[in-house]
Amino acid sequence: MRAVRFHGRKDIRVEDVAPPDERLAPGQVLVEPIVCGICGTDLHEYAAGPIVTPATPHVYTGAVLPQILGHEFSARVVAVGDAVATVSPGDRVSIQPLIAPRDDYYGRRGLYHLSEKLGCVGLSWAWGGMAERAVLNDYNVFRVPDGVSDIQAAMIEPAAVALYGVDRGRVTAGSTVFVSGAGPIGALTVLAARAAGAARIFVSEPNATRRRMAVGLVPGAIGIDPTAEDAVTVVRDHTEDGVGADVAIECVGNERSLNTCVAVVRRQGVVVQTGLHVRPASIDAMLWALKDITVEATWCYPVQVWPRIAGMIEAGLFPVERVVTGEIAADDVVEKGFEALLDPAGHHLKILVRT
């Protein structure tokens, strides 16, 4: 079968590989991926990896490079192993890609995303969504309702990251929210904040194209160019008594962005780290104290959120498909996918790969 495999930095190949064995173990599910998103994590691997893809066998899954990519995908069930009761052949599913022990300290508490042995489909598992077939665990597949499209089903995974940040920020009806960064997660955070009831949303993004696209997602959003405008001034000019935002969600993963979030949030506001920082950041801890703020750090998402997001999508509250700006064939994945997304001009938010 054809598969998109990551071998190392700047080395992604579309190759013929042996398909998975259809003799499934109990609890396993064989699927045919339909459409798969290219994630920021995939881009980091391509540009500077291997980072999380395992050069030596993964401690829990045993996966090792080369890695079939793809962890944001929809699929159709082909076959199920014994004891699988949640899905049947023919079902359309969205993939929850986190793989972790069910019986360690975190697993016993349902906090699977915090396991020290965490693996991930498409990053540290033998199979991924950018292939013709994949084998998963039954807990990795969620049957989607008819009202959720294949594209929407593929977008549930990145939407879960964004919604977790909004949840941790305690965004509620009437909240004022500042979002730093208008990549795919930032754009989805804008949608999630509005779904949670945010009354005013600010989007700070230096790339004019991405800023325009993100602002266009919800009526009344205010775009800020951090290279030409002072974010603190803009936010204060549009908040009651000039106090600042209730919540600031950092979706970039750099020091300046984090410190801007601290600066724009009001006293006793909440700052949420959603972007992943690849190096230590210098912060003004005294300012944190003077403003009496709460800083929340997030990692992935609670895996139980899939039904909630599917329900929000089906009800029209969370139009995640609006973040998709391109669909490509697997054979074009490098030039029209990875290289296009790494283009500094930034003409795309999310590109999906048809397998």
N, C-alpha and C positions, 0 to 999 in steps of 0.2 A: 504494500500500500504506500501511498505518497504521504510524506510528513515533512514539516518544517522543523529542522533540528539546529540547535545552538551548539557549536563546537568550541567557541572561544571568542575573544574580543574581535569584533567586526567580521565574524565568521558564522554566518547563518546559511544553511544549505537546504534546498528542497530535494529530498532523497527518497529512494525506494527502500522501505524497511519491511521486515516481517510483520504481518498483522498479529494482533493478540490471539492467543489460544481461545477458542470458543468454549472450551471445557472450563466453565467458571467455578471458582471455589464458592462455598457458602457465603452469602452476604455480598457477592460481587455482582456488578452490572456492566454489561457490554453496551456501548452507545456508539452512534454515528454522529459526530459533531456536525452542526449546521452552519453556524457563524460564530466567529471568535474575535474578540477585541485584542488589540495590541496595547499592553499596559505600560505605564511608566517604569515599572520594575523590569519588564522585558527590554525597554529602551536602555536602562542602566546596564543590563547584562551585555547588550550588543555593543554599547559604547565603551564600557570599561570593565567588563566581566572577565572571568567568572567572579560573581559576588555571592549570591545565594544559591546559584546552581552548583551542585556538588562535584568537585574535582576528584574526591574520594567518596566511597559509598556513604550515603546518608545514614545517620545513626539509627533512624527508625524505618525508613522505606527501602533503604539499600540502593536507591537510584544513584546513577553516576553519569557524567557527561559521556557522549553527547546527549542533550536533553531535547525531547519534543516539547516545543513551546505551546503556550496557550492555557490560561486559567480563567478567562472571562468568556464563557461560551454557553450556547444552547445546543441541544442534541436531541436525537430520537433514540429511544431504547430499542435495542436489537434483541437482547436476551438477558435473562436474570438467573442467578444461581439459587441454590436451595436457601430457604429461610428469608428470601426477599419478599416483603409484603407491601412495600410502599409504592412500587411502580411495576408496570407490566410492559411487555413488548408492544411497541407502537406509541407509547406515551411520549409526549414532548416534555423535555425537562430543562431546567436551568441548573448549572453546576455550581455547587458550593465547594470550593477546591481545597479547603484546609483538611489535612490528614494528621491525626494525632491519636495517641493512646486514649482509650476510654476509661482506663483504670489507674492512671497516675493521680497525683494530688489535684491537678487542675481538671482532669477529665471527670473525676468523681464529683466535682462541683459544677460541671457543665461549662467550664471555662476553657474549652478546647483550644481556643486561639492563643492561650498563654502557655501551652505546654512547651517545655524545654526541648522536646523532641519533635516539634512541629515540622511537618512537611507540607508540600503544596503541589497539587496537580499542575503540570506544565512548568514547574520550576525544580521540584525535587521528588518526582514520582516517575515511574517508567513511561507514563502516557501523558498526553496533553491534547488540547483542543484544536491545534493546527495539524490535524491528521484525519485520515478517513475513518478511523475507529479508535476507541479508547476503552480501557477497563477501569472502573471506579468502584469504590465502596458504596453500599446502599445509602449511607448517610451523606454521600456527596451529590446525590441527585434529588431534585425537588420537582415534582410534577407541576407544570404551570397550567393555570386555567385557560380556557379557549380565548378569553379576552386579552391575553398577553401574547404578543407576537414573538416570533423567533428573535428578532433584533432586541426587543425589550427584555426577553429572557436572558440574552447574553449580557445585557447591561445591569442586571441585578447585582452582580459582584462588585463593580466599582461604585454602584449606588449605595451598597452596604457600607463602604468606607466613608462616603460622604454623610450618610444618615447617622452613622455612629458619632461623627464629629458634632453634628447638630444636636444629637441627644446629649452628649457629654457637655455641650455648651448650655444645656437647659433652655433652648430656644422655645418660646411659647407665643401665643397670640399677642400681637402688638410689639414684639421684641424688635430692637434695632440691631442689625447684624452687619459686621464688616468681614468681608472675605478677601484674604490676601492670596492672589494667584488665580488665574483663569484658565488653567489647564483643564483636562477632563474632570479631575476630582473637584477643583474649584468651581467649575460650571455646574456639576452635579450638586455641590454644596449650596449653590444659589437656589437651585430647584428644591432641594430638601428644606432649606430655611423657609422658603415661601410655603411649602406644604405644611410646615410646622406652625405657620401663622405669622411669620415675621412681617412687620408692617413696612419697614424701611431696610433696604439692603444696599450696601456699598460694595463695589468690586474694584480692587486695586490690581492693576496689571499693566506692565510696561509695553507689551505687544499690542498695538492698536487693533489688529484684526481679532485677536482673541478677546480683548476687552469689549469690542463692539458686539461680538457673538454672545458673550456672557451677559452683558447688560440687556441684550434683546430677549433673553430667556424669560424675564419676568417684568411686568409693567412697573415703571417707576424706579427701577434700579439706577443707582448713580455710579458711573464709572469714574475712576481716578487713575491718572497716569503718574505713577510715583517718581518718574524721572523729571516731570515738569510741574507737579503740584505737591503741596504739603498735605498729606493725608489727614493729619490731625486737624488742620484748619477746615478742610472740607467737611469732615465728620462733625466737628463741633458746630459748624454753621448750619447743620441740618438736624441737630438733636436738641431736645428740650433743655433750656438754660445752658446750652453749649457744653453739656457734661461728657459727651462721647457716646460710643456704642455700648449696648448691654453685653454683647458677645462679639469677640473677634476670633475668626477661625483661620489658622495659618495653613495654607495649602501649597506652599512652595518648598519648604525644607532648607531655608537659609537664615543666617543670623539677622540680616537686615529686616527680612519679612517678619520674623518673630518679634523683634524689638518694635517694629511699627505696630504690630497688634497690641502690644503692651501700652504703647503710647496713645492709641486711639480709643481704647476701652475706658469706660467710666470707672470711678471708684467703686469697689466691690463688684466689678464686672467679671466676666469669665473669658479667659484666653484658652483656646483649644489648639493643640499641636496635632495636625493631621498630616502635613507634609513630613517626609522622612529626612532627617538631617544626617548627612554622610560624614560630617566632621563636627567637632565641638563648637558651640556657640558662646560668645561672650555676652552676658546679659547684665542689666542694672538691677541687681537684687534689691537695692534700697528703694528703687521706684516701685517694684512689686509690693514691698512692704507699705510704703507711703500711700499707695492706692488701694491697699487691702484687697488685692485681686485674688482670684482663684485661677490656677493654671492646670489644665487637664491635658495629659498626654495620652494618645491613643495608639493602639496596635491592632491592625486588621479590623475585626468586628466580631460580635457574638454571632455564632453560626445559626442561631435560632431565628434570625431576622428575615429569612427568605419569604415565609408566608406573608409577613407584614408588608414587605416591599411589593410583592406581587399584588396584594390587595390594593395598595396605594396606586399602583400603575393601572390596574383594571378600573379603578374608580375615577381615573383621570387626574389624580392629585399629584402624580409624580411622572411627568412626561419625559422619561429618561432618554427616549429615542431622539430627542431634539439635540442632544450633544453629539450625535453621530454625524460626521461630515464627509465620510467616504467609505466605500466598500470596494475591495479588491480581490483578485484571485490569488491563490496560494503561490503561484509561480511568480507573482509580482511583489512578493512580500518584502523584499529588501529595498528595491528602488522606490516603489510606490507606497510602501508601508513605513519601514523603519527610517529610511533616509528622509522621506517626506516629513515625518514627525519630528525629526531632529533638525530640520531646516529652521534657522533662526527667524525666518520670515513668518513662520507659524501660521500657515493657511488652514491647518486642520486642528480639530480638538480630539476626535476619536475616529480611528480607522478600524473597520471590521474586515476580517479575512474570511472569505467563503471557502470551505474545505471541499 
